[in-house]
Amino acid sequence: MPATASSAISFTTVRFVDTDVLLYAVSRDPKEQDKAARANDLIAARDVALSVQILQEFYVQATRASRPDPLTHEQAARLVESFLRFPVQDITTGLMLAAAATSHRFAVSYWDAAILEAARSLGCDVVLSEDLSDGQDYAGVRVENPFRTA
């Protein structure tokens, strides 16, 4: 029987990436060179997962006119399509309700809770994010800042 995305997730450690990882991966800002290299290493490792929310946020932020190095619609759309090679969690009513409960339980924004719950839905126990609290455990989903310097 061929492996499916969901069966692959259950046998390998997959880390969920926040939007900042994808944005750093496409950054041409010289001040973000180290973060861009780290982000590209993470994506190249291929042991990552995303959600539709992350893809939406990436598109909006990457094409934002006020960004120092905005992508065109075509560039951003092609990148979003390329990110579909990773497991991607859809936004569902169940995920939305779980995110609302997590938001309340941990006093985090709904959007951060939706990231945590998408990770949980995909079986990820680690979320790679610069924006959430590094080291914080949210009922079995732990946050790691991949850009933290020792």
C-alpha positions in Angstrom: 0.0 0.0 0.0 1.5 3.4 -1.0 2.3 5.8 1.8 0.1 8.8 2.1 0.9 12.2 3.6 -1.0 11.3 6.8 0.8 8.0 7.2 4.1 9.6 6.6 3.5 12.1 9.3 2.7 9.4 11.8 6.1 7.7 11.3 8.4 10.7 11.0 8.9 13.8 13.0 7.5 16.7 11.2 7.8 20.3 12.4 5.2 22.9 11.7 6.5 26.2 10.3 5.1 29.6 11.0 4.8 32.3 8.3 8.0 34.0 9.4 10.1 31.0 8.3 8.6 31.3 4.7 9.1 35.0 4.7 12.7 34.9 5.7 13.3 32.2 3.1 12.5 34.7 0.3 14.0 37.8 2.0 16.7 39.7 0.1 17.3 42.1 2.9 21.1 42.0 3.8 20.2 42.4 7.5 18.2 39.1 7.3 20.9 37.1 5.5 21.5 34.7 8.4 17.8 34.1 9.0 17.2 33.6 5.3 19.9 30.9 5.2 18.4 29.2 8.3 14.9 29.4 6.8 16.0 27.9 3.5 17.8 25.1 5.4 14.6 24.3 7.2 12.6 24.2 4.0 15.2 22.1 2.2 15.1 19.5 5.0 11.5 18.8 3.9 10.4 17.6 7.4 8.0 20.5 7.7 4.2 21.1 7.5 2.0 24.1 7.0 -1.6 25.2 7.1 -3.8 27.1 4.7 -3.6 30.0 7.2 0.2 30.1 6.9 0.0 30.1 3.1 -2.5 32.9 3.2 -0.4 35.0 5.5 2.7 34.3 3.4 1.0 35.5 0.2 -0.4 38.7 1.9 2.9 39.6 3.6 5.2 38.7 0.7 3.3 40.9 -1.7 2.7 43.8 0.7 3.8 47.0 -1.1 5.4 48.4 2.1 7.7 45.4 2.3 11.4 46.3 1.4 11.5 43.5 -1.2 7.9 42.7 -2.2 7.2 39.8 -4.5 4.9 40.1 -7.5 1.6 38.2 -7.5 3.1 35.7 -9.9 6.2 35.1 -7.8 4.2 34.7 -4.6 1.5 32.4 -6.2 4.3 30.1 -7.6 5.9 29.9 -4.2 2.6 29.1 -2.6 2.1 26.3 -5.1 5.6 25.0 -4.5 4.9 24.9 -0.7 2.1 22.5 -1.5 4.7 19.7 -1.6 4.5 19.8 2.2 1.6 18.5 4.3 -0.9 21.3 4.5 -3.7 21.5 7.1 -7.0 22.9 5.8 -9.0 25.3 7.8 -12.0 23.4 9.1 -14.8 24.2 11.6 -13.3 21.7 14.0 -9.9 23.4 13.8 -11.6 26.8 14.3 -13.4 25.6 17.4 -10.2 24.0 18.8 -8.3 27.3 18.1 -10.9 29.3 19.9 -10.6 27.0 23.0 -6.8 27.1 22.8 -6.9 30.9 22.5 -9.0 31.1 25.7 -7.0 28.5 27.6 -3.6 29.9 26.9 -4.5 33.6 26.5 -3.0 33.8 23.0 -4.5 35.4 19.9 -6.9 33.3 17.9 -4.5 33.3 15.0 -1.6 31.9 17.1 -4.0 29.3 18.5 -5.1 28.3 15.0 -1.4 27.7 14.2 -1.0 25.5 17.3 -4.2 23.6 16.5 -3.2 23.1 12.8 0.1 21.7 14.0 -1.7 19.4 16.4 -4.1 18.2 13.7 -1.1 17.2 11.5 0.6 15.4 14.4 3.4 17.9 14.8 4.6 18.4 18.3 6.9 21.3 17.4 6.0 24.7 15.9 9.0 26.6 14.5 8.2 30.3 15.1 9.9 33.5 15.9 6.6 35.1 17.0 5.3 32.6 19.6 7.1 32.2 23.0 10.2 30.1 22.6 10.1 26.9 24.7 6.4 27.3 25.6 4.4 24.1 25.6 0.8 24.4 24.6 -0.7 21.0 25.7 1.8 18.9 23.8 2.8 21.4 21.1 6.0 23.1 21.9 7.4 26.2 20.2 11.0 26.5 19.1 12.5 29.7 17.7 14.7 28.5 14.8 16.4 31.9 14.7 17.4 32.1 18.3 21.0 32.8 18.8 22.8 31.1 21.6 
